[in-house]
Amino acid sequence: MSAPNCLDIDKLSAVLPNGQRVLRSVSLSVQPGEVRALVGESGAGKTMIGKAVLGVLPSSVRVVEGDIVLEGQDLGRLEPKARRTLVGARTALIPQDPLTALNPSRRIGPQMTDRLVRILGWSGQRADQRTRQLLDEVQIRDPDRVLKSYPHELSGGMRQRVLIAAAFAAEPRLIVADEPTTALDVTVQKQILRLIAQLQREHGTAILFVTHDLGVVAKISQKVSVLYAGKVVEEAETETLFAAPQHPYTRALMAATPRYTDPFASLKPVDDTVLAGLKQEIATADQAWRRPHG
């Protein structure tokens, strides 16, 4: 009998208080040890999917249908405390902005070990040893200084390395990486991306990688889901998607992306006709969805 997928999302829909859908019947899966990219422009719903998995959706957003299954466990069928325990033990987050993600009034050391002690029940000594091991894996060579530092005393790249180490420390089955290189300069972005890819291979961790950058998608993921307005418009293996994108929106996104092999090539904005067709398709689907949902 084969092991269950690390993550299965089936027909997930979420709404705002005014009834507007922010996620539209989203379905996707992540196999153990796989990197699945969620790509699309701002407002496409990428981050919202990650938050739904982690159970940290804004209070203004309500899931109205669909299932999220983590390693065979349907999260919607669990009591809130049991869900928090399961998600806390088996998932982790690499956030977008390392400065705002860290508590500015606490030293790095306690921020890294707290989760291991509080959620996983580790001793302080074991948590400290594990933290130092992961700091070494993310190529931080002076762990004593870093662990005693406050966030503002570290560079942006160093702060992100700390958060990557914290995410991998408890050996989660799934990491949600929410645009983890966006707040960094280009040189540091490449280093951090290589580091995440290396740790993912070494630890065999599945990653749900949120990004708007198709260049990042090509480097790190095995499969891709392309989103627009909370709807998955195309999904495929990464190589297949880049070789032969099927959906007009995917093709338009690729045409609007700078090519590193030809940085002076002209870029094409996403065609208004493509967007108009998508908006009409979504409006029609929303109308049909509202009938049985009142």
C-alpha positions in Angstrom: 0.0 0.0 0.0 1.5 3.3 -1.1 2.0 6.2 1.4 -0.6 9.0 1.3 0.3 12.3 -0.3 1.9 14.8 2.0 -0.9 17.2 1.2 -4.2 17.0 -0.7 -6.4 20.0 -1.2 -9.8 19.2 -2.8 -12.2 21.9 -4.1 -11.3 24.5 -1.5 -13.4 27.7 -1.6 -13.1 30.6 0.8 -15.1 33.9 1.0 -14.9 37.4 2.4 -17.8 38.7 4.5 -19.4 40.2 1.4 -19.6 36.7 -0.2 -16.8 37.4 -2.7 -14.7 34.2 -3.2 -11.0 34.6 -2.7 -10.3 30.9 -3.3 -12.3 29.2 -6.0 -12.6 25.3 -5.8 -8.8 24.9 -5.5 -7.5 21.4 -5.9 -3.9 20.3 -5.8 -1.6 17.7 -4.1 2.0 17.6 -2.9 3.7 14.2 -2.8 6.3 13.4 0.0 9.6 15.1 -0.8 8.1 17.1 -3.7 8.3 20.9 -4.3 5.0 22.2 -5.7 5.1 25.9 -6.8 2.1 28.2 -6.7 2.6 30.9 -9.2 0.6 33.9 -10.2 0.4 37.7 -9.9 -0.4 39.6 -6.7 -3.9 38.8 -5.4 -4.0 35.4 -7.1 -4.6 33.6 -3.9 -1.2 31.9 -3.5 -0.5 33.0 0.0 -4.2 32.4 1.0 -3.8 28.7 0.1 -0.7 28.5 2.3 -2.4 30.1 5.2 -5.4 27.8 4.8 -3.1 24.8 5.1 -1.4 26.3 8.2 -4.7 27.3 9.8 -3.8 31.0 10.0 -6.3 32.6 7.6 -7.3 36.1 8.4 -10.5 36.3 10.6 -12.3 38.0 7.6 -11.8 35.0 5.4 -14.0 31.9 5.9 -13.5 28.5 4.3 -17.0 27.4 3.0 -16.3 24.2 1.3 -13.5 21.7 0.4 -11.0 19.5 2.2 -7.4 19.9 3.3 -5.8 16.5 4.1 -2.4 16.4 5.6 -0.7 12.9 5.4 -4.1 11.2 5.3 -5.6 13.3 8.1 -8.6 15.5 7.1 -7.9 18.7 9.0 -11.6 19.8 8.8 -12.7 16.8 10.8 -10.3 17.5 13.7 -11.1 19.5 16.8 -9.3 22.9 16.8 -6.7 21.8 19.4 -6.0 18.5 17.7 -5.6 20.4 14.4 -3.2 22.9 15.8 -1.1 20.1 17.4 -1.0 18.1 14.1 -0.2 21.1 11.9 2.3 22.5 14.4 4.2 19.2 14.5 4.1 18.4 10.8 4.4 21.7 9.0 6.5 24.9 9.1 6.6 28.3 7.5 9.4 30.2 5.8 7.8 33.7 5.6 8.3 36.4 3.1 9.8 39.2 5.3 12.4 37.9 7.8 12.4 41.2 9.8 8.7 41.4 10.5 8.5 37.6 11.1 11.0 37.8 14.0 10.1 39.4 17.4 12.4 42.5 17.6 12.5 42.4 21.4 13.8 38.8 21.8 17.1 37.3 21.0 17.3 34.8 18.1 18.1 31.8 20.3 14.9 31.6 22.3 12.8 32.4 19.1 14.4 29.3 17.5 14.1 26.9 20.4 10.7 27.9 21.7 8.7 25.9 19.0 10.8 22.8 19.6 10.2 22.9 23.3 6.6 24.1 23.4 5.1 22.2 20.4 7.3 19.1 20.2 8.1 18.8 23.9 11.8 18.7 23.5 14.2 19.5 26.4 16.0 22.8 26.2 19.3 21.1 25.7 18.0 19.0 22.8 16.4 22.0 21.2 19.6 24.0 21.5 21.7 21.2 20.0 19.3 20.9 17.1 19.2 24.6 16.5 23.0 24.8 16.3 23.1 21.9 13.9 20.6 23.6 11.6 22.5 26.9 11.8 25.6 25.0 10.6 23.5 23.5 7.7 22.4 27.0 6.6 26.1 28.0 6.7 26.1 30.3 9.7 29.6 29.8 11.1 29.3 31.8 14.3 26.2 30.4 16.0 27.0 31.8 19.4 26.9 35.4 18.2 23.8 34.8 16.1 21.8 33.1 18.9 22.6 36.0 21.3 21.7 38.7 18.7 18.5 40.6 18.2 16.9 40.5 14.7 18.0 44.1 13.9 21.6 43.2 14.5 21.6 40.7 11.6 21.5 41.3 7.9 18.5 40.5 5.8 20.1 37.4 4.3 21.3 36.2 7.8 17.8 36.7 9.2 16.3 34.6 6.4 18.9 31.9 7.0 17.8 31.8 10.7 14.1 31.4 9.6 15.1 28.6 7.1 17.0 26.8 9.9 14.0 27.2 12.3 11.6 25.8 9.6 13.7 22.7 9.0 14.7 22.1 12.7 11.8 20.0 13.7 11.9 17.9 10.5 8.4 18.9 9.3 6.8 16.8 6.6 5.7 20.0 4.7 7.1 23.5 4.6 5.1 26.5 3.2 7.6 28.9 1.7 5.8 32.2 1.2 7.9 34.1 -1.3 11.0 33.6 0.9 13.3 35.6 -1.4 11.2 38.6 -2.3 12.5 40.9 0.5 16.1 40.2 -0.4 18.5 41.7 -2.9 19.2 39.7 -6.1 22.6 38.3 -5.0 21.2 37.1 -1.7 18.1 35.7 -3.3 20.2 33.3 -5.4 22.1 32.1 -2.3 18.9 31.6 -0.3 17.2 29.8 -3.1 20.1 27.4 -3.5 20.1 26.8 0.3 16.4 25.9 0.4 16.8 23.6 -2.5 19.9 21.9 -0.9 18.1 21.4 2.5 15.0 20.2 0.8 17.0 17.4 -1.0 18.9 16.5 2.1 15.9 16.3 4.4 13.4 15.0 1.9 10.9 17.7 2.9 7.9 18.5 0.8 7.5 22.2 0.0 4.6 24.3 -1.1 6.5 27.2 -2.7 4.6 30.5 -3.2 6.1 32.8 -5.8 5.3 35.3 -8.6 8.7 34.6 -10.2 8.7 32.0 -13.0 12.5 32.0 -12.9 12.3 30.7 -9.3 9.7 28.1 -10.3 12.1 26.7 -13.0 14.9 26.4 -10.5 13.2 24.7 -7.5 9.9 23.0 -8.3 8.9 19.7 -9.8 5.3 20.6 -10.3 3.5 24.0 -10.8 0.0 25.3 -10.2 -0.8 28.6 -12.0 -3.4 30.7 -10.2 -5.5 33.7 -11.2 -8.1 35.3 -8.9 -8.1 32.3 -6.5 -8.5 29.7 -9.3 -6.0 27.1 -10.6 -6.0 27.7 -14.3 -3.3 25.2 -15.2 -1.1 22.7 -13.5 1.7 20.5 -14.8 5.1 19.1 -14.2 7.6 22.1 -14.3 9.4 20.9 -17.4 6.2 20.3 -19.3 4.7 23.7 -18.3 7.8 25.6 -19.6 8.0 23.5 -22.8 4.3 23.6 -23.7 2.1 25.9 -21.6 -1.5 25.2 -22.4 -3.5 28.0 -20.9 -3.5 31.5 -22.5 -2.8 33.1 -19.1 0.2 30.9 -18.5 1.6 31.7 -21.9 1.0 35.4 -21.3 2.8 35.2 -17.9 5.8 33.6 -19.6 5.9 36.3 -22.3 5.9 39.0 -19.6 8.8 37.4 -17.7 12.4 38.6 -18.3 14.7 36.0 -19.9 18.1 35.7 -18.3 19.5 34.5 -21.6 18.3 37.6 -23.3 17.9 40.4 -20.8 17.3 43.0 -23.5 14.4 41.2 -25.2 11.2 43.2 -25.2 8.5 42.0 -22.7 4.9 41.7 -23.5 2.3 42.8 -20.9 -0.5 40.2 -20.2 -3.0 40.7 -23.0 -6.2 42.4 -22.0 -8.1 39.9 -24.1 -6.7 37.0 -22.0 -7.7 38.8 -18.8 -11.1 39.7 -20.1 -11.7 36.0 -21.0 -10.5 34.9 -17.6 -12.7 37.4 -15.7 -15.8 36.3 -17.7 -15.0 32.7 -17.0 -14.7 33.3 -13.3 -17.8 35.5 -13.2 -19.8 32.7 -14.8 -18.4 30.1 -12.4 -19.1 32.3 -9.4 -22.7 32.8 -10.5 -23.2 29.0 -10.8 -21.5 28.5 -7.5 -23.7 31.0 -5.6 -27.0 29.2 -6.6 -26.6 26.2 -4.3 -24.7 28.3 -1.7 -27.2 31.0 -1.3 
